[in-house]
């Protein structure tokens, strides 16, 4: 019996789950990641470092401090998978428990993190393509590239650009000679026929994801609006009106204000009252001053939100959970990868009423858009 109990040490579960989590990360493996090594709780706010930027000067110039901006991220996502091991299952080997329970639980956690990250399309004001039409040509990719290029997204790191697409877009791309035929893609095209992997093309690592979201637009009766009053650079909300407007603007709807090409994304639902939207929360903050009655053109578009993005567009922050309570009715262990910062906790305890052992895997994390101009939606 002692050997049996030793096989189910919580640190063993946590380590195996962490390996499975890292293997199954989709978006999270392709964006900026930050972490804290101190145990935290849900609602804690931690500071992570944002990648540095520099300014070219006439020589001899002034030395710039090699420091990075500090970004605050709320750890507001505390998620777990909990299951019971019955008397029969407790006779299984440790490897069988890992294969049948721990890895699927870790996959479920990775899948949920993926959904959370893809929902950040709502902070992305830029788009290419046609709403309701699946991308089906090379130009869908090159136009996304141009969108990022025009926004001065860095192209110097070939591993930093990604394009996440849904199954319909993947099906269309796989049928293109540019991806899957020798005359269009050479030997890589033959490999695509064998593996179904689109790989890297036109500077993007292109990957399909089953969690690509579909946007449901606001119900605003018109997208032709005006600013109410003068607005100053740096404002994070705007007031809008029209001769007559009803309905809502929702997170993920986007607009442009006459006088600048910068697009903005709505970040929270705003409901019209008295033919006006009183305070529409936006990202990014206003890039310049705008005059009263400046024309605002809103894009109200349903449909799939594929995303072309640079690694530094979004961030995932993780912190370990406490092991407090270990040995007091439960066995608890937390593990953290020293390289990626990912952390998972495993808890085991006996449940007398059901004569079973309860196992829980949980993670504490938060997500944040670092720079909305480093991503562009590819409509589908």
ROTIRO-133314 format. One record per residue (C-alpha): residue number from 1; residue in three letters; x, y, z. Coordinates in nm, 2 decimals. Layout:
<sites>
- n,res,X,Y,Z
- NUM,ala,X,Y,Z
...
</sites>
This chain:
<sites>
- n,res,X,Y,Z
- 1,unk,0.00,0.00,0.00
- 2,unk,0.29,0.24,0.07
- 3,unk,0.42,0.20,-0.28
- 4,unk,0.07,0.26,-0.42
- 5,unk,0.03,0.59,-0.23
- 6,unk,0.37,0.70,-0.33
- 7,unk,0.28,0.66,-0.69
- 8,unk,0.01,0.92,-0.65
- 9,unk,0.22,1.19,-0.50
- 10,unk,0.06,1.53,-0.60
- 11,unk,0.39,1.66,-0.73
- 12,unk,0.39,1.37,-0.97
- 13,unk,0.05,1.47,-1.10
- 14,unk,0.14,1.84,-1.12
- 15,unk,0.46,1.77,-1.31
- 16,unk,0.29,1.54,-1.56
- 17,unk,0.00,1.79,-1.60
- 18,unk,0.24,2.07,-1.66
- 19,unk,0.42,1.88,-1.94
- 20,unk,0.08,1.81,-2.10
- 21,unk,-0.03,2.17,-2.06
- 22,unk,0.28,2.31,-2.23
- 23,unk,0.25,2.06,-2.52
- 24,unk,-0.11,2.16,-2.59
- 25,unk,-0.09,2.53,-2.56
- 26,unk,-0.21,2.70,-2.88
- 27,unk,-0.22,3.08,-2.87
- 28,unk,-0.03,3.09,-2.54
- 29,unk,0.28,2.94,-2.69
- 30,unk,0.29,3.22,-2.95
- 31,unk,0.24,3.54,-2.75
- 32,unk,0.44,3.73,-2.49
- 33,unk,0.44,3.57,-2.15
- 34,unk,0.51,3.70,-1.80
- 35,unk,0.50,3.54,-1.46
- 36,unk,0.54,3.58,-1.09
- 37,unk,0.72,3.33,-0.87
- 38,unk,0.54,3.44,-0.55
- 39,unk,0.21,3.25,-0.48
- 40,unk,-0.09,3.47,-0.55
- 41,unk,-0.47,3.45,-0.53
- 42,unk,-0.75,3.54,-0.77
- 43,unk,-0.78,3.92,-0.81
- 44,unk,-0.41,3.98,-0.74
- 45,unk,-0.24,4.23,-0.98
- 46,unk,0.12,4.15,-1.09
- 47,unk,0.36,4.35,-1.30
- 48,unk,0.53,4.20,-1.60
- 49,unk,0.79,4.35,-1.83
- 50,unk,0.69,4.47,-2.17
- 51,unk,0.94,4.42,-2.46
- 52,unk,1.16,4.73,-2.49
- 53,unk,1.16,4.98,-2.78
- 54,unk,1.43,5.22,-2.88
- 55,unk,1.47,5.55,-3.07
- 56,unk,1.74,5.61,-3.33
- 57,unk,1.93,5.94,-3.28
- 58,unk,2.18,6.14,-3.46
- 59,unk,2.53,6.04,-3.35
- 60,unk,2.67,6.10,-3.10
- 61,unk,2.34,6.04,-2.92
- 62,unk,2.23,6.01,-2.56
- 63,unk,2.24,5.67,-2.41
- 64,unk,1.89,5.53,-2.36
- 65,unk,1.81,5.34,-2.04
- 66,unk,1.79,4.97,-2.11
- 67,unk,1.46,4.93,-1.92
- 68,unk,1.12,4.80,-2.03
- 69,unk,0.78,4.93,-1.95
- 70,unk,0.60,4.77,-1.66
- 71,unk,0.25,4.63,-1.74
- 72,unk,0.00,4.55,-1.47
- 73,unk,-0.20,4.23,-1.53
- 74,unk,-0.49,4.12,-1.31
- 75,unk,-0.48,3.75,-1.23
- 76,unk,-0.86,3.72,-1.26
- 77,unk,-0.87,3.37,-1.41
- 78,unk,-0.86,3.08,-1.16
- 79,unk,-0.96,2.77,-1.34
- 80,unk,-0.96,2.40,-1.23
- 81,unk,-1.05,2.05,-1.34
- 82,unk,-1.16,1.83,-1.06
- 83,unk,-1.24,1.45,-1.08
- 84,unk,-1.28,1.15,-0.86
- 85,unk,-1.08,0.83,-0.86
- 86,unk,-1.30,0.53,-0.77
- 87,unk,-1.19,0.22,-0.58
- 88,unk,-1.14,0.04,-0.91
- 89,unk,-0.95,0.33,-1.07
- 90,unk,-0.72,0.34,-0.77
- 91,unk,-0.59,0.00,-0.86
- 92,unk,-0.45,0.14,-1.19
- 93,unk,-0.09,0.22,-1.24
- 94,unk,0.03,0.57,-1.21
- 95,unk,0.09,0.58,-1.59
- 96,unk,-0.26,0.48,-1.66
- 97,unk,-0.40,0.75,-1.43
- 98,unk,-0.19,1.00,-1.61
- 99,unk,-0.30,0.88,-1.96
- 100,unk,-0.67,0.86,-1.88
- 101,unk,-0.72,1.15,-1.64
- 102,unk,-0.42,1.39,-1.59
- 103,unk,-0.34,1.46,-1.95
- 104,unk,-0.71,1.51,-2.05
- 105,unk,-0.75,1.74,-1.76
- 106,unk,-0.44,1.94,-1.86
- 107,unk,-0.57,1.95,-2.22
- 108,unk,-0.90,2.10,-2.09
- 109,unk,-0.72,2.37,-1.90
- 110,unk,-0.50,2.45,-2.21
- 111,unk,-0.81,2.47,-2.42
- 112,unk,-0.98,2.71,-2.19
- 113,unk,-0.67,2.94,-2.18
- 114,unk,-0.68,2.93,-2.56
- 115,unk,-1.04,3.05,-2.57
- 116,unk,-0.95,3.33,-2.32
- 117,unk,-0.67,3.45,-2.54
- 118,unk,-0.86,3.43,-2.87
- 119,unk,-1.14,3.64,-2.71
- 120,unk,-0.89,3.93,-2.72
- 121,unk,-0.98,3.98,-3.08
- 122,unk,-1.23,4.22,-2.93
- 123,unk,-0.93,4.46,-2.86
- 124,unk,-0.82,4.44,-3.22
- 125,unk,-0.94,4.74,-3.42
- 126,unk,-0.78,4.65,-3.76
- 127,unk,-0.93,4.41,-4.01
- 128,unk,-0.90,4.28,-4.37
- 129,unk,-1.13,4.07,-4.58
- 130,unk,-1.51,4.05,-4.61
- 131,unk,-1.74,3.97,-4.33
- 132,unk,-1.92,3.64,-4.39
- 133,unk,-1.68,3.52,-4.66
- 134,unk,-1.42,3.26,-4.58
- 135,unk,-1.07,3.36,-4.67
- 136,unk,-0.99,3.15,-4.98
- 137,unk,-0.69,3.31,-5.15
- 138,unk,-0.33,3.40,-5.10
- 139,unk,-0.43,3.76,-5.11
- 140,unk,-0.62,3.71,-4.78
- 141,unk,-0.28,3.64,-4.62
- 142,unk,-0.08,3.91,-4.80
- 143,unk,-0.34,4.18,-4.71
- 144,unk,-0.32,4.08,-4.35
- 145,unk,0.06,4.11,-4.38
- 146,unk,0.01,4.46,-4.53
- 147,unk,-0.21,4.56,-4.25
- 148,unk,0.06,4.48,-4.00
- 149,unk,0.33,4.63,-4.22
- 150,unk,0.14,4.96,-4.25
- 151,unk,0.11,4.97,-3.87
- 152,unk,0.49,4.94,-3.84
- 153,unk,0.48,4.60,-3.68
- 154,unk,0.84,4.47,-3.65
- 155,unk,0.92,4.21,-3.92
- 156,unk,1.28,4.15,-3.81
- 157,unk,1.20,3.83,-3.62
- 158,unk,1.06,3.56,-3.85
- 159,unk,0.93,3.36,-3.56
- 160,unk,0.72,3.64,-3.41
- 161,unk,0.44,3.66,-3.68
- 162,unk,0.14,3.42,-3.66
- 163,unk,-0.19,3.37,-3.83
- 164,unk,-0.46,3.17,-3.65
- 165,unk,-0.75,3.05,-3.86
- 166,unk,-1.07,2.85,-3.83
- 167,unk,-1.14,2.51,-4.00
- 168,unk,-1.32,2.67,-4.30
- 169,unk,-1.02,2.89,-4.38
- 170,unk,-0.78,2.60,-4.33
- 171,unk,-0.98,2.39,-4.57
- 172,unk,-0.96,2.67,-4.84
- 173,unk,-0.59,2.72,-4.79
- 174,unk,-0.51,2.35,-4.80
- 175,unk,-0.66,2.34,-5.15
- 176,unk,-0.44,2.62,-5.28
- 177,unk,-0.14,2.53,-5.49
- 178,unk,0.06,2.78,-5.29
- 179,unk,0.04,2.55,-4.99
- 180,unk,-0.01,2.19,-5.10
- 181,unk,0.12,2.14,-5.45
- 182,unk,0.48,2.10,-5.56
- 183,unk,0.44,2.36,-5.84
- 184,unk,0.33,2.62,-5.58
- 185,unk,0.52,2.53,-5.27
- 186,unk,0.79,2.28,-5.37
- 187,unk,0.87,2.00,-5.13
- 188,unk,0.70,2.18,-4.85
- 189,unk,0.37,2.15,-5.04
- 190,unk,0.41,1.77,-5.06
- 191,unk,0.47,1.77,-4.68
- 192,unk,0.15,1.97,-4.64
- 193,unk,-0.04,1.70,-4.83
- 194,unk,0.09,1.44,-4.59
- 195,unk,0.06,1.63,-4.26
- 196,unk,-0.22,1.88,-4.32
- 197,unk,0.00,2.14,-4.16
- 198,unk,0.01,2.47,-4.34
- 199,unk,0.34,2.57,-4.19
- 200,unk,0.51,2.91,-4.26
- 201,unk,0.40,3.11,-4.56
- 202,unk,0.44,3.48,-4.64
- 203,unk,0.61,3.54,-4.31
- 204,unk,0.34,3.39,-4.09
- 205,unk,0.33,3.07,-3.90
- 206,unk,-0.02,2.97,-4.00
- 207,unk,-0.21,2.74,-3.77
- 208,unk,-0.57,2.62,-3.74
- 209,unk,-0.75,2.64,-3.41
- 210,unk,-1.09,2.50,-3.32
- 211,unk,-1.14,2.79,-3.08
- 212,unk,-1.14,3.08,-3.33
- 213,unk,-1.43,3.29,-3.22
- 214,unk,-1.73,3.43,-3.41
- 215,unk,-1.83,3.79,-3.35
- 216,unk,-2.19,3.90,-3.30
- 217,unk,-2.21,4.27,-3.38
- 218,unk,-2.39,4.53,-3.17
- 219,unk,-2.74,4.63,-3.26
- 220,unk,-2.68,5.00,-3.33
- 221,unk,-2.93,5.12,-3.58
- 222,unk,-2.66,5.32,-3.77
- 223,unk,-2.28,5.32,-3.79
- 224,unk,-2.27,5.69,-3.90
- 225,unk,-2.21,5.88,-3.58
- 226,unk,-2.05,6.20,-3.46
- 227,unk,-1.83,6.29,-3.16
- 228,unk,-2.01,6.48,-2.89
- 229,unk,-1.77,6.76,-2.78
- 230,unk,-1.40,6.79,-2.83
- 231,unk,-1.19,6.49,-2.73
- 232,unk,-0.83,6.51,-2.62
- 233,unk,-0.54,6.28,-2.70
- 234,unk,-0.51,5.99,-2.45
- 235,unk,-0.88,5.96,-2.37
- 236,unk,-1.00,5.60,-2.32
- 237,unk,-1.36,5.67,-2.39
- 238,unk,-1.57,5.87,-2.64
- 239,unk,-1.92,6.01,-2.65
- 240,unk,-2.11,5.96,-2.98
- 241,unk,-2.44,6.06,-3.11
- 242,unk,-2.65,6.08,-3.43
- 243,unk,-2.97,6.23,-3.55
- 244,unk,-3.13,5.91,-3.44
- 245,unk,-2.96,5.60,-3.30
- 246,unk,-3.08,5.31,-3.09
- 247,unk,-2.93,4.97,-2.99
- 248,unk,-2.58,4.88,-2.87
- 249,unk,-2.21,4.89,-2.96
- 250,unk,-2.04,4.58,-2.82
- 251,unk,-1.68,4.48,-2.75
- 252,unk,-1.52,4.39,-3.08
- 253,unk,-1.71,4.65,-3.29
- 254,unk,-1.46,4.90,-3.44
- 255,unk,-1.46,5.25,-3.58
- 256,unk,-1.25,5.52,-3.73
- 257,unk,-1.27,5.90,-3.66
- 258,unk,-1.22,6.14,-3.94
- 259,unk,-0.89,6.32,-3.93
- 260,unk,-0.67,6.01,-3.86
- 261,unk,-0.65,5.66,-4.01
- 262,unk,-0.61,5.50,-3.66
- 263,unk,-0.89,5.25,-3.59
- 264,unk,-1.04,5.19,-3.25
- 265,unk,-1.21,4.89,-3.09
- 266,unk,-1.50,4.91,-2.85
- 267,unk,-1.41,4.72,-2.53
- 268,unk,-1.74,4.71,-2.34
- 269,unk,-2.11,4.72,-2.43
- 270,unk,-2.25,5.07,-2.47
- 271,unk,-2.63,5.12,-2.50
- 272,unk,-2.78,5.42,-2.68
- 273,unk,-3.00,5.66,-2.48
- 274,unk,-3.14,5.98,-2.62
- 275,unk,-2.99,5.92,-2.96
- 276,unk,-2.64,5.90,-2.81
- 277,unk,-2.38,5.67,-2.66
- 278,unk,-2.26,5.85,-2.35
- 279,unk,-1.92,5.68,-2.28
- 280,unk,-1.79,5.42,-2.52
- 281,unk,-1.48,5.25,-2.38
- 282,unk,-1.21,5.20,-2.64
- 283,unk,-0.87,5.07,-2.72
- 284,unk,-0.62,5.21,-2.80
- 285,unk,-0.65,5.55,-2.63
- 286,unk,-0.71,5.84,-2.87
- 287,unk,-0.39,5.91,-3.06
- 288,unk,-0.47,6.28,-3.12
- 289,unk,-0.71,6.55,-3.03
- 290,unk,-1.04,6.54,-3.21
- 291,unk,-1.29,6.82,-3.27
- 292,unk,-1.66,6.83,-3.18
- 293,unk,-1.88,6.67,-3.44
- 294,unk,-1.59,6.48,-3.60
- 295,unk,-1.74,6.20,-3.82
- 296,unk,-1.72,5.85,-3.67
- 297,unk,-1.77,5.55,-3.90
- 298,unk,-1.85,5.23,-3.72
- 299,unk,-1.79,4.89,-3.88
- 300,unk,-2.07,4.66,-3.76
- 301,unk,-1.98,4.31,-3.89
- 302,unk,-2.08,3.96,-3.78
- 303,unk,-1.86,3.66,-3.85
- 304,unk,-1.55,3.46,-3.78
- 305,unk,-1.25,3.64,-3.64
- 306,unk,-0.92,3.49,-3.77
- 307,unk,-0.63,3.68,-3.64
- 308,unk,-0.29,3.78,-3.78
- 309,unk,-0.07,3.90,-3.49
- 310,unk,0.28,3.97,-3.37
- 311,unk,0.39,3.79,-3.05
- 312,unk,0.39,4.12,-2.86
- 313,unk,0.03,4.20,-2.94
- 314,unk,-0.10,4.00,-2.64
- 315,unk,0.03,3.87,-2.31
- 316,unk,-0.04,3.58,-2.08
- 317,unk,0.07,3.62,-1.71
- 318,unk,0.07,3.32,-1.47
- 319,unk,0.15,3.29,-1.10
- 320,unk,0.17,2.99,-0.87
- 321,unk,-0.11,2.91,-0.62
- 322,unk,-0.03,2.85,-0.26
- 323,unk,0.04,2.51,-0.10
- 324,unk,-0.13,2.62,0.22
- 325,unk,-0.33,2.33,0.36
- 326,unk,-0.08,2.06,0.25
- 327,unk,-0.10,1.78,0.50
- 328,unk,-0.42,1.92,0.66
- 329,unk,-0.67,1.69,0.50
- 330,unk,-0.51,1.72,0.16
- 331,unk,-0.19,1.67,-0.02
- 332,unk,-0.09,1.97,-0.23
- 333,unk,0.20,2.05,-0.47
- 334,unk,0.26,2.34,-0.71
- 335,unk,0.52,2.32,-0.99
- 336,unk,0.64,2.60,-1.21
- 337,unk,0.85,2.58,-1.53
- 338,unk,1.16,2.80,-1.47
- 339,unk,1.17,2.89,-1.84
- 340,unk,0.81,2.96,-1.94
- 341,unk,0.68,3.06,-1.60
- 342,unk,0.38,2.83,-1.64
- 343,unk,0.26,2.70,-1.30
- 344,unk,0.01,2.43,-1.21
- 345,unk,-0.12,2.31,-0.87
- 346,unk,-0.24,1.95,-0.79
- 347,unk,-0.45,1.87,-0.48
- 348,unk,-0.55,1.52,-0.36
- 349,unk,-0.79,1.44,-0.07
- 350,unk,-1.01,1.15,0.04
- 351,unk,-1.39,1.20,0.02
- 352,unk,-1.54,0.97,0.28
- 353,unk,-1.90,1.00,0.16
- 354,unk,-1.82,0.86,-0.18
- 355,unk,-1.52,0.64,-0.08
- 356,unk,-1.31,0.81,-0.35
- 357,unk,-1.00,1.02,-0.39
- 358,unk,-1.06,1.37,-0.53
- 359,unk,-0.80,1.51,-0.76
- 360,unk,-0.80,1.88,-0.87
- 361,unk,-0.56,2.06,-1.11
- 362,unk,-0.58,2.44,-1.11
- 363,unk,-0.41,2.74,-1.26
- 364,unk,-0.41,3.11,-1.19
- 365,unk,-0.36,3.35,-1.48
- 366,unk,-0.45,3.67,-1.65
- 367,unk,-0.44,3.80,-2.01
- 368,unk,-0.39,4.15,-2.15
- 369,unk,-0.36,4.32,-2.49
- 370,unk,-0.02,4.49,-2.50
- 371,unk,-0.06,4.66,-2.83
- 372,unk,-0.38,4.64,-3.04
- 373,unk,-0.19,4.78,-3.34
- 374,unk,0.02,4.47,-3.36
- 375,unk,-0.27,4.25,-3.47
- 376,unk,-0.53,4.25,-3.75
- 377,unk,-0.84,4.04,-3.78
- 378,unk,-0.89,3.85,-4.10
- 379,unk,-1.27,3.84,-4.14
- 380,unk,-1.44,3.51,-4.22
</sites>
